[in-house]
Amino acid sequence: MNRLKTAIYAALITGLYFSAFQWLIEKDWARDDYSYGMLIPFIVLYLIWEKRNAVFAKPSKPTWSGFLVFIPGMMLFWIGELSGEFFMLYFSSWLIVFGLCWMNMGMEKLKIILFPLFFSLSMFPLPNFINTKLTLQLKLISSKLGVMMLQAYGMSAYREGNVIDLGFTQLQVVDACNGLRYLMPLIVLGIFLTYFFKAALWKKIVLVLTTVPISIIVNSLRIASVGILYQYWGPMVAEGFFHDFSGWSIFMLSLGILLFEMWILKNIFPEKPPQKILNIQAPPEEKQTEVTPYRQTFLKPPQFIVSIALLGIALIISQAVEFREKIPISQPFDQFPLRIEDWTGTRQSMEQKFIDTLDLSDYVIIDYKDPKGKEVNFYVAYYESQIKGESIHSPETCLPGSGWIFQNQGSINIPIAGRAEKTMPVNRAVMEKSGYHQIAYYWFPQRGRILTNAYQLKLYTFWDALTRQRTDGALVRLVTLVYPNEDVSDAEKRMQDFVKDIIPVLDEFIPGE
């Protein structure tokens, strides 16, 4: 009977999350940063199988409390489905499974497999905007520490963003060296080790927390070793087999450090062995079991009927109701004018590998010059649909990687004539690199709205997908240099004058309400 109910649950959950699980397997686990995720389900199944005797020995006590987790899981399903955010769908599926286990087994029985259930969360990748920011920061930290190690070795090394200049060559700290490929697997490994580490809770917490500095330091050591060996063996140490082998070697070194740390925590900080308590129980009295008709047992507990009804309704709605987007018609950006008021532009292009990474529908890059020859770089990335797997990449996550340091960052309101709103909000950043300064403005035109942060993007994408069947949107970014013969206020005025001139033209290419 339990197997049949489990099969019904599995069929409904698979139907609801089929596209999300397909993306997880084919896309997310195919990324090197999260390739370890495909091992997690097997580890979880093993941990549950190891506890099978304890699970079967304890009676189930169905409870309505499981709906405290199940209902938020259902809500997150619709938010993730309509906003196109896979992480919400992943977390929603986990909440629903957790809630089903709780309501059918009871908390006392659920506690037996609590660790495997929470450990299963590690199979899901982080949300895109968090993943991008974390990757960038780890690359910058690894680059800084790598340069310090090279300098300590006696080599001349200089860092600009993620580029390390060794004098005789330059090393690019690319995604393969971002540190996330060591950090996440090492954290997961640290959590897994705590399951078998028979020690006090504070020791387990210390073990997990130390995975973060260990992964960063060993990754920096890898970057420094590449720089040192480069002068003897050339570019072969930075690519191909040697590059991948060094990655595995560094990870095994990290594992060795964790095991050594466990030994230290166990032997230098010994604990008193727990006292064994003899627990003598009287043999249970034999009870006469009553045979319950099959139909009655199948309809019990009532939580089962309610939960499959809710899952079934959600599955029917998601498959039967038309949620197909109404993609608006927009002008192609290759027709964007090169002359706007007193500005004269030169069109630029983007390499195909960046286009593929950004997964955008259309884009335009134009360098506009004013009558004095001062330049403003104009970039727009347009998305017809921000469905699952496709989203706007904020400049905040990519500009620092090229060496530009944010000195001042925030949002301002620019006066715009001819609009219902008197002002338009934009993100503003003043950046410095090698003594040069530049100002960047960026904002997100989204179906008649001007947004300035990623949380607004997700919220309105969900709402407009639900109410308007639209998720189109764009990123607009402007950058100008603070020239030697001017100060920041002069560059600021140039940017605001350009914004006022470009907005009416931009409105013709980006669909509004």
N, C-alpha and C positions, 0 to 999 in steps of 0.2 A: 504494500500500500504506500509506504513512504517513498519507495522508488518511483511509483507512478506519479505521485505528487511532485517529486523532484523533477521528473521528466517534463511535466506540464510547466513548472516554473522555468526550467531551462529553455523550453521552446518559446515561451512568451518573451523572455529576456533577450534571447537571440534574435527574435523578430524585431524587437524594439531597437536594439543596439547593433544590428548587423552592419550598417555602414560605418559606424564608429569603430567596431572591432576590426572590420576590414582595413580601415585606415591605420589602426594601431599596428596590425601585423605587417601590412605591405609598405607603409610609409614611416611611421615613428620608430618601429623596431629595426627598420632598414638603415636608420641613421646611426653613425658610429657612436654618437654620444649616448644613445639609449639601446644599443644592440644587446646589452645584458638583460633587457626586459623580457626577452623570449624564454629565459631560464626561470624566471620568477614563478610562473604557474606550476611548473614541475616541482619546484622547491616547496611551494605552498601545499600541493597535493601530498607530497611526502610527509610534511609536518602534520597534516591532518590524519593521514593514514597511520602515522606513528601513535596518534592519540585515539585510534578507533575503539580500542577496548574500553577506555575510560568514558568515551562518548556513549557507547551502547549500554554501558553499565548503569548510567544515570538516567532516570526517567525524564521524558520531555514534559514541560509545563507550559503549554501555550499561553500567551499573554498579549493583550492589546497594546502593551508598551512599545512593541516593535514598530508601531505606526508612527512613533515620534521620530524615527529615522526614515521609514518608508515614504511618508508623505513629502518631506523635503526632497527626497530622491526623485519623486515623480515631478515635483516643481522644477528641479534643476534639469530634468530631461527636456522639458519644453523650452526652458531658457537656452540650453545648449543647442537644441535642434533648430531654433529660430534665429539665434544670434550667430550660429556657425562656429561655436567654440567647442572644440573637441574635449578639452580638459573637463569642462562642465559635464559632458556626456560620460566621460570616464568615471568621474567622481560620483555622478548620479547612479551609474550601474553598481558601483561599490556600495553606496548607501542603500540601494534597494536589496541587494544580496544580504547585507548586514541586517537590515530590517526584517527580511523574511526569516533569517536564521533566528533572530531574537523572538519574533512573534510565534514561531512554531516550536522552538526548542526551550525557550525560557532562558533567563540570564544565567542561572546556575550552571546549566549545561553549556551555554555559549562561552562561558569563561574558559572552558577546557581548550577551545580552539581560537581564543581571542588573539593570541600572538600571530598565528598564520593569517587570520583575516586582516589584521592591521599591516602585516608585512606585505600582503598582496598589493597594497597601495603603491609600492615601489616599482611596479611594472608600468605605471603610467608616467609619461613625460610631463615636465612642467609646462604651464601655459606659455604660449609663444612670446609674449612681451616680457615675462619674467626670464624665460630661457635666454632671450636675446641680450637683455641687460646683464645677466649673470655671466654669460659667455664673454661679453666684452670686458667686464671688470676682471674676470679671471685671466684673460689674455694680457691686460695691462699690468696686473700684479705679477704675473709670471714673467713678463718682459722686464719689469723693474728689478725683480730679484735675480733674474738671469744675468742682467747687465752688472749688478753688484758682484755676483760670483765671478764673472769674467774679469772684472777689474781687480778683484781680490787675487785672482790667479796671475795677474800681471799683464793682461791684454788691454789694449786700448779699445773701449767699447762705448758707444753713444746711442741712446734710445730716442726715437721720435715716434710716439704712438706705439704701434706694434711692429715697427721696423727697427732692427738693431744694426747699427753701422759699426763694422769691425775694421774699417779702413781698407782692407783688401777686398771686402765683399760686404753685402748687406743681407741680413737674414730677416725674412718675413715671418712673424709669429702668426700663422694661419689658424684656421679652425681646428686643424688636426692637433694643434698644440694649445688649445684654449683652456685646458685644465679641467673642463667639465667632464671630459672622458675619463678622468681619474677621480674627480670629486664625487660624482654620483655613485659610480660602482663601489667606491671605497666606503661611502656612508652606508650603502646597502649591505656591504660585506661586514662592516662594523656592527650593524644592527643584528645581522644573522649570527655573528659570533657571540653576541650577548645572550642569545637564546641557550647556548650550550655552556656559557661562562657562569659557573656556580659561584656567584659572589654577591656582595651587597649592591643595592641599587645605585649608590653613588659611584661605584667602580664601573658599572655598565654605562652610566651617563658619561663619565670621563672618557671611556673607550670610544664612544660614538663621537663625542665633541672633538677629540683629537684627530679624527679622520680629516677634518677640514684643513688645519695647518699642515698635516703630513702630506696631503695630496698637492697642496700649493707648493710646498718646498721641494718635493721630489720632481714635480713638473718643471720648476725653475732649474733644478739640477740637470734635467734632461736638456733644456734649452742651452744652458751653459756648456754642457758636454758637446753638443753639436757645434757650438762656436769654437771650442778648443780643437776638436778633431777636424774641423773644416780646413784649417790651415795645413793639415798634413795629408788628408785624403780627398779634399775637394768636395764638390756638391753631392757626391754619392752618400755621404753620411746624413744628409738632410732630406733624402727622398727614398722611395722604394723600400727594399727589404731592410736596410739598416735603420731607417726611420721607424718602421713598424716594430722591428725587433727591440729597439731601444724603448719603445712604448711598453711592450710586454715586460721588459726587464725592470723598468721603473715601477710598474704595477706590482710585480712580485716582490720588489724591495719594500714597497708600502705594506704588503701583506706580512712580510717578515717583521717589520717594525711593529705592526699591530699585535702579532703573536708575542713578540718580546715585551711589549707593554702589558699584555695580559699576564705574563710570567712575573713581571715586576709587581703589578697590583696584587697578585696572589701571594707572592713570597715575602715581599717587603712589608706589605700591610696585611698580615695574616688575620683570619677571623676565627672566633671560637666555633668549634663544630656544634651544630644544633643537637640538643638533647633529645634522645628518642623517647617518645611517650608510648607506653604500652596501652593500646586501646583494645579492650576485650568487649566484643559485642555478642549479644545473645543471638542464637540462630533465628532467622526470621521465621515467623509462623507461616505455615502453608495456607494459602488462600485459594478458595475455589474460584476459578476463572469462569466468567460468563462469555458465551459465544455471542458476539454482536453481529447483526446482519451486515453484509458487505456495503450496502448502500448507505447505512447509517454511519459507519466508520469513515466512509469516503467523504461524507459531507461535514465531518468534524476534523479539526475545530472550526468554528465560524470564521476565524481569522483567515483561514485558507480560502474560503469562498469569497470573502471581501477582497482579499489581495489579488486573486486571479481575475476577479471582475474588474478591478481598477487597471490591472495590466492589460487585460483584453480590450477594454474600452480605449486605452491610450494607443494600443497597437492598431485598432481599427481606424481611429481618427487620424493617426499619422500616415496611414496608407490610403485612406479613402478621401480625406479632405484635400482640396487643391491648395498646396502651399507654394506652387511654382511662382517664381519671381516675375514681376513685370519690369523688365529691363528697359529703362528709358532710352530714347534715341539721342545721341550726342554727336557733335561734329568731330571728325578725326583730328587729332592734335598736329598732324603734319601740315594742316592748313592754318595753324596759329600764325598770326601776322608777325613779320619781323620788324615792322615799324609801328610804334605806338606813341602818339603825340610827338615829343622831341627825342624819343628813344629809338635807337637803331640796333637791331639784333643780329647775331650770328648763331645759326642753329648748330647744336652739338648732338652727338649720338652716344649711346650706351652699349657696352659690350654685351653680346648675347648671353654670356654666363650670368651677368647681373640681372638681365631681363628674366631669365629662367628662375633665378633665385627669388626675385621679388614677386613673380607670378602675377604681374599687372596686366590690365587690358590695353592700356595705351599710355603714352608718356610724351613729354616734351622737355627739352633742355635748350635754353637760349641764353646767350650772354648779351645783355642789353647795355649800351653805352649812352650816356647823356651827352649834350653838346660839348662838355668839357673833357670828354674821354674817360670819365669815371664809370666803372662797370658794376652791374648787378647781375648775378647769376640767378636765372629763373628756372625752377624745376617743378613739374607737376606729374604725379603718378595717379592714374585714374583706374578705378576698379568698377566694372559693370556689376559685379556681385562679390560680396564679402561672405561667401558661404564657407562651410567647413574646410579648413586647410588654406584659405586665402584671406590675408588680412594686410592692413597697411603697416609698414615699418616706419617707426618714428625716427627722425633725424637724431634725436637724443641718444639713440643706441648705436649710431654709426659714426658720427662726426669725431668723437674722442679717439676712435681707433685709428684715424689718420694722423693723429698727433696733436690735434687741437684741444686745448685745455679750457674748460668752461670756467670763466672767472665771475660772470654775473649771469644769472638765469632767472627768468620769471615770465609773467604775462603782462601785456599792456593793452590798452584800447586805442585804436587809431580812428580819428574822425573820417567818416566816409559820406560823401554827398550823394544824393539820389537814392538813398535806401530808407526803408521804414525805420530801421535802427540807426541812430545818429553815429554810433561808433561800432567798430568791429574788433573783437578780441583776437590777439595773436600771441604766440609764444615768442619770446625774445631772448637771445643769448649773445653775450660778448665773449669771444674766444681769443686765445693767445697761442702762438706757435713760433718759436725761434725769434722772439722779439716783434713779430708781426701780430696785428689785431684784425679781427673781422667781426661783423655783426650778422647774425642769422635771425630771420623771422620764419615761422612756420605755423600753419593751421590746417584744419581738416574740414573742408566743405562736405557736408553730409546731408543730402536731400533737403536743401533749403536752410540748414543750420550751419553755423560756424562753431566747431568744437576745438578743444585745446588739449585734451588728454585721453589716454587709452581707455579709462573707465567709462567716460562719456561715450566713446565709440561703441563699446560693447552694449551699454544700456540702450542707446537709441537704435542700434542695429537690431537688437531683439524686438524692441517695440515696433519699429517700422516694418520688420518682417512679418509681425503678427497682424498689424493694422493696415499696412499699405502694400504688402508683398514686394518691398523694395529694400535692398541692402547696398545699393551703389554708393560710391563716395570717392574722395580724392585726398591727396596730400599736396599742399602747396608749400614750397620752401624757397626763400630768397636769401642770398648771401652777398655781402659786399665787403670789400677790403677797406680798412681805415688807412688811407694813403698817408705817406710821410708828411705831406704839407697840410694836413688837416687833423682835427681831433674827432673824438667819438660823436660829438653832437652834429658835426657836419655830415658824417656818414649816416647818422640816424635820420637827419632831414632828407637825405637822398633816398633812403629806404621808404620813408613814409610818403614822399612824393611819388615814388614808383608804385607803391601799393594803390594809391588813389587813381593812378592812370591805368593800372592793369586790371583792377576789379571789374569795370564794365565789360572789358573784352573777355575776361575769364568767365563771367556769367553766361556768355554765349556758348561756351564749350562744356561747362559742367552743369548737368541737369539740376534744377532747383526742386521746389515742392511738386 
